[in-house]
Amino acid sequence: MFLQIEGVSVRYPRNPKAAVQELSLAMAPGRIGVLIGPSGCGKTSLLRAVAGLETPSAGRISMGGDVLSDAGSGRQVPAEQRRIGMVFQDYALFPHLNVADNIGYGLHALPRGERQERVDRMLDLVGLADAAGRAPHQLSGGQQQRIALARALAPAPRLLLLDEPFSSLEVELRERLAQEVRQILKRSGTAALVVTHDQLEAFALGDVIGVMNAGRLEQWDDAYTIYHRPASRFVATFIGHGVFTPARIVVEAAGTRVQTPLGFLADVAECPLPEAFPGGECDVLLRADDIVHDDDSSVKAQIERKTFRGSEFLYTLRLQSGEIVLAHVPSHHDHEIGEWIGIRALVDHVVTFPRLPVAPA
């Protein structure tokens, strides 16, 4: 593995709880990892520890076989010696320098010709060769982000860190620019670790995604697995749209099935056996894309809320039994709030968790 973080904790003075708690992950060369989670979960603190801007109170960080930080031995390589590039939220471009000079700012140690060659290569990489002589303020936010990326890549860092790189951009630009940044990083062969709070950015950028909560890493996996095989209830609720509904795992002559208010679910190949839960009773995750609008279905649900999303509605539905489910429905199925519609479950990945105790009234 290229980047290895082993049992790392980060603590701040006058805060009894660690910002990062015994966190471990590993990333292969040339891969893009994305850390996602709610505000205050420790994403940026971990990024700063990798950069050398924070000293971990426990654990070890190594890159390419070199130990960067080891709390046990007291080793802490200074940030400027780690060959790690950073891209910040505000880009931190120099307004008095043109695009080319911004990119070449950290290359003063190189001979003039080699420096110019590197700048030209970076301009081509990010598609801004025609803007070399322009001032940053003359360019769009997306172009400025690419300048910041080119400047960070110009010294050929071993690892690039990006902290909420698209947060200042319009929402409609973020996913597209995330895909562009991914292509640039892949062409350069540079490994990267990115912090974001936006799931679409994470899915567009990452080869592997880490979901953090309260300083801990809940899951470190590819986007498909994070979505379809969440490792914890927190990951299941934080990623995507979904709810939990009571269920029971039963074994019959025809095989193992999961009984739910929407009927039986049969794709249980990776579900725990019934004995994993008392009486087989559990909670099953039902995502909005697991519920299909079907007027011929015997299961009816009442529309409590609906959100228009262009090509589809996100319906919040209440079953006759009282449970709430969500459904993505094509936008030409424009039903009124309060209307009853037919639905059925179409679940390819049945995900169950222990049932939470019901809070007293």
N, C-alpha and C positions, 0 to 999 in steps of 0.2 A: 504494500500500500504506500501511496505517496504522502498523504497527510494522515497522521494518527493523533487523536486526542484521547487520552486515557485517564479516566477518573478525575477530570479537571473540575475544581471549584473556584469560584471567584467571589470574594467578600469585599464589602466596602465598610469603612469606619462608621460607627454609630448605627449600623444596621445589623441586628442579630441574625437575620436570615440571609443565607448565601444567595447572591444573584444568579449564580450557576452552581448546580449541585451534582458533584460526582458524575459528570457527563463524559461519555465515551462515544467516539465515532471514528470511522476510517473512510478514506476516499482515495480512489485509484488515480494514477496520472492522467491529466487531460480531462478529467471529469468536472462537471459543474454541480456543486451541492447548493441547496437552498434551505435556509432556516426560516420557518414560518411559525407564528404564534401570536397570542394577544400582546398588547402593550405591557411592558414590564416583566415579560417572561424570561429575559436573560439573553435574547438573541444578540443584541449589540455588545453586551458584556463579553460574550464568548468570542465574537469577532475581534474585539479589542485585545483580548488575551492572546489570540493567534497572531495579531499584528505586533505584539510586544508593547502595547500601550497600557496594559494592565498586567500585574503580576499575580498569577494564580496562587491561591492559598493551599491548594492540594493538586496533585496529578502531574501529568507530563504531556508535553506537546512536541512532536517531532515531524520533520518534513524531509522527504527524500533521504531518510536515514540519519539526518542531523537533528540532534536534540536542541530545540529552541528554548524550552522551559521545563524545568524539573524541580518541583517544590521540595522533593526529598533531599536533593543534593544542593539546592540553592542556585542552580544554574539558571540564568536569565539572559539570553542573547539580546542585546539592544535592538530596538525596532529598526534602526537604519542599517543594521547588518544582516537582516533576515531575507533580503531580496523579495519582499512582499510589496505589491502595489495596492493602492486603495483608491476607490472612487466614492466620493461623498455625495450626500443628498443635494447639496447646493452647487456641485460641480467644482467650486473653488477655482475657476478660471481667472487668469490675470486680464483685467479689462484693457490695460495699456499695451498688451502684446497681441499680435495677430494670431491666427489659428496655427500657423506653422511654428511660430516662436513659443506658443503655449505647449505644443506637443514636444518640442525640443528642449524645454526648460531644464529637465533633469539629465541632459546628455552632455553637459559642459566638459566632462572628462574625456570625451571622444574627440578624435581629430575632426576638423571641420568637414571634410569630405564624407567621412563615415557618419557623422551626425546628420548631415543633410540627406544622405542615403536612407538612414533610419527614419527620419521624418517623412520623406517621400513614401516610404513603404507603409508607414502607419496611415498616411492620408489616403492611399489607395485602399488599404484594408478596411477603413471605415467609410469609404465612398465620398470623401470630401476634398479630393485633389483640386477641384475647381475653386475651393474656398480658402486656399492656403493664405492668401494675403488679406483676408477680411477680418474684421474685429468680431469677437465673440457675440457682442450685443446685436450684430447685424444678422445673426442666424437664429433659427427657431430653437425651442427648448430641446427637441429631439436631436437636432444637429449639435447643440452644445453638449448634450450627454455623450454623443459619439466622440467629440473632441476630448472630453474628460477621460473616456475609455482609451482613446489613442495615446494620450499623455501617460496614462498609467501603464500601458503595454510597451511603450517605447523603450524603457530600460531593460526589457526582457525579464520581468519578474518571474520567479518560480511559481508564485501563487498570486492571484488577484482577489482582493476582498471588496465587495460592493455593499454599502449600507443604504438600504431603501433608495436605490438609484433612480427610481422613476416617480417618487412620491410627489414631486413638484410639477409633474406633467398632467395634462388633461387625461381623464379616465380612458377616453377612446384611443389615446395614443399608447397607453402603457403596454397592452398585450402585444401590439405590433412591434414596438421598440424592443420589448423583451425577446421576441423572436429574432430580431436583427442582431441584438447583442449576443445571443446564443450562437448565431452563425459566425460572428466575428471572433468570438472566443474559440470556437471549433477550428476555424481556419488558422488561427494563431497557435493552436495546440496548448493554450494556457489553461491550467486548472484554476477554478474559481470557487469561492464560497460567498454566497449572497444572502443578505437579510432582507426580508420583505414581510408585509402583513397581508399582501394581496394574493389570493389563491390562484387567480388566472396567470399572474406573473410567475408564480412558483411553477405551475404546470408548464408554462411556455418555455421557461429557462432551464429547469433542473433535470439532470440525469438521475439525481437522488434527492429526496426531500426529507428534511427533519422537522417534525412537529414538536415544538417546545411548549411547556406549561409549567409555570412556577419554578423556573430554573432547571427543570429536568427535561431530558429528551424522551418523549413518549414513543416515537417511532422514527426510524431512519430507513427509508425504502424508496423504490421508484413510485412515480405518481399513480400508476394503475393500482398497485398494491395498497398504497395509502388510502385510496378512495374505496376500493372494493374489499380490502381485507384489513380494516383498521385494527390496530393492536390494543386499543383501549377505548372506553366510552368517550373520553375527551376527544380523541382523534376522530371518532365517528361523528360527534356532534360539531366539531370545529370545521371539518372539511365537508363541503357540499351542503345540500339541503336534505335533512332527514329527521325522523323521529323514532323513538322506541315505543313499541307496543307489547303488551303481555302476550306470551306464547307458551307452548308446552311441546317438548320433544317426545314423540311417542314411537314405539316400535310395534309394527304390525306385520302380518304375513307378507304384505307387499313391500315391506322395507321400512326404513326410518323416515318419518316425516315431521314437520313442524306445524302444529296447529295454531292458527292465528285468527283474529276476528275477520280476516279477509278470506278464510279458508285454509287449506293445507298447502304448505310449501314443500317441494320434494327435493330440490337440489341441495342436499345436506352433506355432500362428500367431505367437506372440511369442518363440519360442525362438531362440537363435542358430543359425546354419547349422552343419553338421557341421565345416566347416573352422575354426570358432572354437575347437575343442578338438583336440588331437593325436589323430588317428585317430577323431575324433568321440566319444572317451571323456570322460565327464563324471560328475558326481554329480547325481542328481535328488532334489528335495525331495518327500517323501511325508508329508502331514499325516494325522493320525488320521481326519479326515473324508474322506480320499481312499480309504480302505480299507473295503470292504463285506464283511460276513459273508455267505457264499454257500455253503451245503452242497453245491451241485451243481458248484462250481468245481473244476477240475483242480489248482489251486494250493492246497497245504495248508501250514498253519503251526501250530506248537505254542505253546500258551499258556504263557508264562514268568511273567508277573505279571498281576494284574488289580486295578483300583481301582474300587470301587462309587461312583457319582456320582448315585444316585437314579434318574433316568430312563435311565441308561446305565452301562455299564462302560467303562473305558479299559483295553484289553488291550495288553500287550506281547507280541509274537509273534515267533517265530524261524522263518524259512523253512527249507526243506530244504537250500537252498544256504548257509545260515548267517547271512544278513542279518537284521537286526532291523527290524521295522516296528511301528507303533502303529495301533490301530483303536478307534473309538467304536462300541460294539455295544449295541443296546437291552437294558435290564437284565433282561428276561424270557429273554434268551439267556444263561443262567447256566451256563457251562461250567467244568469243573474245571481247575486248573493242571496242566499236563502233557498235556492233551487236544489232539488234532489237529483243527483245523477248516478248512473251505474258505473262502478269501477271494479277492477280485478287486479290481483297481484301478478306481476310477471318478473319474478326474482331469479336472476342467474347466480347470485352469490348470497346465500343465506348466512347472515352474521348474527350470532347470539352472544349475549353477555348475562352474567348473573342478574337476577331481578333485584331492583332496588327496593328497600322496605318502604311501605306507604307511610308518609308523614301523618301524624295524628291530626285530626281536624281541630 
